[in-house]
Amino acid sequence: MKRAERLHALSEMLRRQGPRGCTAERLASEFGVSVRTIKRDLTALENSGAPVWSRPGPGGGYGLAARATLPPVTLTPSQAVALLAAVSAAPDAPFADLASAGVRKILDVLDPRTRAKVDQLAGRVWVSTPPTPARRVRSALEEATVEQRVVRIRYTSREGSSTTRDVEPVTFAYVNGCWHLVGWCRLRGAMRWFLVSRIEHAHVTKTPCGGHDIHELGVPPATARPVHSEIGAPREE
C-alpha cells in the first residue's frame, strides 16, 4: 500500500473508532508498519488539516474529532451485503485492500437502522478462502501496474525452480480460479504470465515501462472482459 493510500485508510480507521480512539501499536499492526512510521503518518495527517487528537497514558491513543464526517450514502442492506460478500470472497484480487477499505467507508455512513439490518444479513453469508499472497507482494504489483514501472520479482516455476526477473506489468488476469500478473519479461524478452501465488518477493524499481500494452497479449478468450464492462452493462434476459 502506497503512503498516500495508507494515510487515507488510516484516517478512515481513526474515524471508525470514534471517541474510543486507537493505540499507535494497534494501528501499526493493522497496516503492517512500525509504530514510528504510524506516528509520522499521524503527524502528516495533522499537518494536512485532519482533526487528529491524541490522549496520553493508559487507555490513551489517537482519533479524529467528531466533525470529521462523510456525506450520507443511500444503500439497501442487500446491496451492502453484496459488496461485503464480493470483497470477502476475493481477498487475493488486485486492489483488494483498497476495495475492503472502500466498503468499510460505505458501511460507516449508513444510518443506524440500515446498518443493523446489514449486520444481521451479513451473518447469513459465509466465505472460506485459501491463504492469500503476502500484502507486500500484492501492494508492489499494484503500485507497479498503476505507476507503470518495472517490478523485480522472485518467481518459482511449476517445477520448483526460482528466478529473479524484471517485469513490465501490463494487466492482471483471473483465469481458472487464479490471479496472474501478465507482463513483458525482460529476462525472456517476451510476454509472460506469472501466477501471483508463486511470486515470493516483489520490488518496484524506478525504471519506467517501455510501452508494452495489452494488445500484445493476442486475442483474449471469448469469456474474458475488462472489469469496467461489468459496471452498468445491460443484463441479458
C-alpha positions as CSV (number, residue, x, y, z in Angstrom):
1,M,0.0,0.0,0.0
2,K,1.4,3.4,-1.0
3,R,1.8,6.0,1.7
4,A,-1.0,8.2,0.3
5,E,-3.4,5.3,0.3
6,R,-2.2,4.3,3.8
7,L,-2.8,7.9,5.1
8,H,-6.4,7.8,3.7
9,A,-7.0,4.4,5.2
10,L,-5.5,5.5,8.5
11,S,-7.9,8.5,8.7
12,E,-10.8,6.2,8.0
13,M,-9.8,3.8,10.7
14,L,-9.4,6.5,13.2
15,R,-12.8,7.9,12.3
16,R,-14.4,4.5,12.7
17,Q,-13.0,4.2,16.2
18,G,-15.0,7.3,17.3
19,P,-14.3,8.7,20.7
20,R,-12.6,5.5,21.8
21,G,-9.5,6.2,19.7
22,C,-6.9,3.6,18.8
23,T,-3.3,3.0,20.0
24,A,-0.3,3.5,17.8
25,E,0.6,-0.1,18.3
26,R,-2.7,-1.4,17.0
27,L,-2.6,1.0,14.0
28,A,0.9,-0.2,13.2
29,S,-0.2,-3.9,13.4
30,E,-3.2,-3.1,11.1
31,F,-1.1,-1.6,8.4
32,G,2.0,-3.8,8.7
33,V,4.4,-0.9,9.5
34,S,6.4,0.2,12.5
35,V,5.0,2.4,15.4
36,R,7.5,5.1,14.3
37,T,6.0,5.1,10.8
38,I,2.5,5.3,12.1
39,K,3.4,8.3,14.3
40,R,4.9,10.0,11.3
41,D,1.7,9.3,9.3
42,L,-0.4,10.8,12.1
43,T,1.8,13.9,12.1
44,A,1.3,14.1,8.3
45,L,-2.4,13.8,8.7
46,E,-2.5,16.6,11.3
47,N,-0.3,18.8,9.2
48,S,-2.7,18.4,6.3
49,G,-5.6,19.7,8.4
50,A,-7.1,16.5,9.6
51,P,-8.6,17.0,13.1
52,V,-6.3,14.3,14.8
53,W,-6.4,14.2,18.6
54,S,-4.1,12.3,21.0
55,R,-4.6,11.1,24.5
56,P,-1.5,10.1,26.5
57,G,-1.3,7.5,29.3
58,P,-3.0,4.1,29.8
59,G,-6.2,3.8,27.7
60,G,-5.0,6.6,25.5
61,G,-4.4,6.7,21.8
62,Y,-5.3,8.6,18.7
63,G,-8.5,9.6,17.0
64,L,-10.4,12.0,14.8
65,A,-12.6,14.8,16.1
66,A,-16.4,14.2,15.6
67,R,-16.5,16.9,12.9
68,A,-14.6,14.5,10.5
69,T,-17.6,13.1,8.7
70,L,-18.6,11.9,5.3
71,P,-21.7,12.7,3.2
72,P,-24.6,10.2,3.6
73,V,-24.8,7.2,1.3
74,T,-28.0,5.5,0.2
75,L,-27.7,1.8,0.0
76,T,-30.0,-1.1,0.8
77,P,-29.0,-3.8,3.2
78,S,-28.9,-6.3,0.3
79,Q,-26.6,-4.1,-1.7
80,A,-24.3,-3.6,1.2
81,V,-24.0,-7.3,1.9
82,A,-23.4,-7.9,-1.8
83,L,-20.4,-5.7,-1.6
84,L,-19.2,-7.4,1.6
85,A,-19.6,-10.8,0.1
86,A,-17.8,-9.9,-3.1
87,V,-14.8,-8.3,-1.3
88,S,-14.6,-11.1,1.3
89,A,-14.6,-13.9,-1.3
90,A,-11.8,-12.3,-3.3
91,P,-9.0,-11.3,-0.8
92,D,-6.3,-12.1,-3.4
93,A,-7.7,-9.9,-6.1
94,P,-5.8,-6.8,-7.2
95,F,-6.5,-3.8,-5.1
96,A,-8.5,-6.0,-2.6
97,D,-7.2,-4.0,0.4
98,L,-8.5,-0.7,-1.2
99,A,-11.8,-2.4,-2.1
100,S,-12.2,-3.5,1.5
101,A,-11.4,0.0,2.8
102,G,-14.0,1.4,0.4
103,V,-16.7,-1.0,1.6
104,R,-16.0,-0.2,5.2
105,K,-16.2,3.5,4.4
106,I,-19.7,3.0,2.9
107,L,-20.9,0.9,5.8
108,D,-19.7,3.6,8.3
109,V,-22.0,6.2,6.9
110,L,-25.2,4.1,6.7
111,D,-28.0,5.1,9.0
112,P,-28.1,3.0,12.2
113,R,-31.3,1.1,11.2
114,T,-29.8,0.1,7.8
115,R,-26.5,-0.8,9.4
116,A,-28.3,-3.1,11.9
117,K,-30.1,-4.9,9.1
118,V,-26.7,-5.2,7.2
119,D,-25.1,-6.8,10.2
120,Q,-27.9,-9.3,10.6
121,L,-28.0,-10.3,7.0
122,A,-24.2,-10.5,6.8
123,G,-24.2,-13.1,9.5
124,R,-26.1,-15.4,7.0
125,V,-23.3,-15.2,4.4
126,W,-20.1,-17.2,5.0
127,V,-16.9,-17.4,2.9
128,S,-13.9,-19.7,3.2
129,T,-10.9,-18.6,1.2
130,P,-7.4,-20.1,0.8
131,P,-4.4,-18.2,2.1
132,T,-3.5,-15.1,0.1
133,P,-0.1,-13.8,-1.1
134,A,1.7,-11.5,1.2
135,R,0.3,-8.0,1.3
136,R,3.7,-6.5,0.5
137,V,3.9,-8.6,-2.7
138,R,0.4,-7.6,-3.8
139,S,0.9,-4.0,-3.0
140,A,4.1,-3.9,-5.0
141,L,2.5,-5.4,-8.0
142,E,-0.4,-3.0,-7.8
143,E,1.9,0.0,-7.5
144,A,4.0,-1.1,-10.4
145,T,0.9,-1.5,-12.6
146,V,-0.6,1.8,-11.6
147,E,2.7,3.8,-12.0
148,Q,3.8,1.7,-15.0
149,R,7.2,1.0,-13.6
150,V,9.3,-2.2,-13.8
151,V,8.8,-4.6,-10.9
152,R,11.5,-7.0,-9.9
153,I,10.1,-10.3,-8.8
154,R,11.4,-13.6,-7.4
155,Y,9.3,-16.3,-9.1
156,T,9.0,-20.0,-8.5
157,S,8.0,-22.1,-11.5
158,R,5.7,-25.1,-11.5
159,E,8.8,-27.3,-11.5
160,G,10.1,-25.5,-8.4
161,S,13.0,-23.5,-9.9
162,S,13.3,-19.9,-8.7
163,T,14.4,-17.0,-10.9
164,T,14.6,-13.2,-10.4
165,R,13.0,-11.3,-13.3
166,D,12.3,-7.7,-14.2
167,V,8.8,-7.4,-15.5
168,E,6.9,-4.6,-17.1
169,P,3.3,-5.1,-15.8
170,V,0.6,-5.0,-18.5
171,T,-2.5,-6.4,-16.8
172,F,-3.9,-8.6,-14.1
173,A,-5.9,-11.6,-15.3
174,Y,-8.2,-14.0,-13.4
175,V,-8.0,-17.4,-15.1
176,N,-9.1,-20.9,-13.8
177,G,-9.6,-19.6,-10.3
178,C,-6.2,-17.9,-10.1
179,W,-4.8,-14.4,-10.4
180,H,-2.0,-13.8,-12.8
181,L,0.3,-10.8,-13.4
182,V,0.8,-10.6,-17.2
183,G,3.7,-8.5,-18.5
184,W,6.8,-8.2,-20.6
185,C,9.5,-10.3,-19.0
186,R,12.9,-8.7,-19.7
187,L,14.7,-11.9,-18.9
188,R,12.8,-13.8,-21.6
189,G,12.2,-10.9,-23.9
190,A,8.6,-11.8,-24.3
191,M,5.1,-11.6,-22.7
192,R,4.8,-14.0,-19.8
193,W,2.0,-15.0,-17.3
194,F,3.0,-15.2,-13.7
195,L,0.8,-16.8,-11.0
196,V,0.6,-14.2,-8.3
197,S,0.7,-17.0,-5.7
198,R,4.1,-18.1,-6.9
199,I,5.7,-14.6,-6.6
200,E,7.7,-14.8,-3.4
201,H,9.0,-11.2,-3.5
202,A,8.3,-8.1,-5.5
203,H,10.1,-4.7,-5.5
204,V,9.0,-1.7,-7.6
205,T,12.0,-0.1,-9.3
206,K,12.4,3.4,-10.6
207,T,12.6,2.2,-14.2
208,P,9.6,3.2,-16.3
209,C,8.0,0.6,-18.5
210,G,8.8,0.5,-22.2
211,G,5.3,1.0,-23.6
212,H,4.2,-2.6,-24.0
213,D,0.4,-2.8,-23.9
214,I,-2.5,-5.2,-23.7
215,H,-2.8,-5.6,-27.5
216,E,0.5,-7.6,-27.4
217,L,-1.2,-10.4,-25.5
218,G,-3.1,-11.5,-28.5
219,V,-6.8,-12.4,-28.7
220,P,-8.3,-12.9,-25.2
221,P,-10.6,-15.9,-24.5
222,A,-14.2,-15.3,-25.6
223,T,-15.3,-15.1,-21.9
224,A,-12.6,-12.6,-20.9
225,R,-13.5,-9.0,-20.4
226,P,-12.2,-5.9,-18.5
227,V,-13.9,-5.3,-15.2
228,H,-15.3,-1.9,-16.2
229,S,-17.6,-3.6,-18.7
230,E,-19.4,-5.2,-15.7
231,I,-20.5,-1.9,-14.3
232,G,-23.6,-0.5,-15.9
233,A,-23.7,-3.3,-18.5
234,P,-27.2,-4.3,-19.6
235,R,-28.3,-7.7,-18.4
236,E,-29.4,-10.4,-20.8
237,E,-33.0,-11.6,-20.3
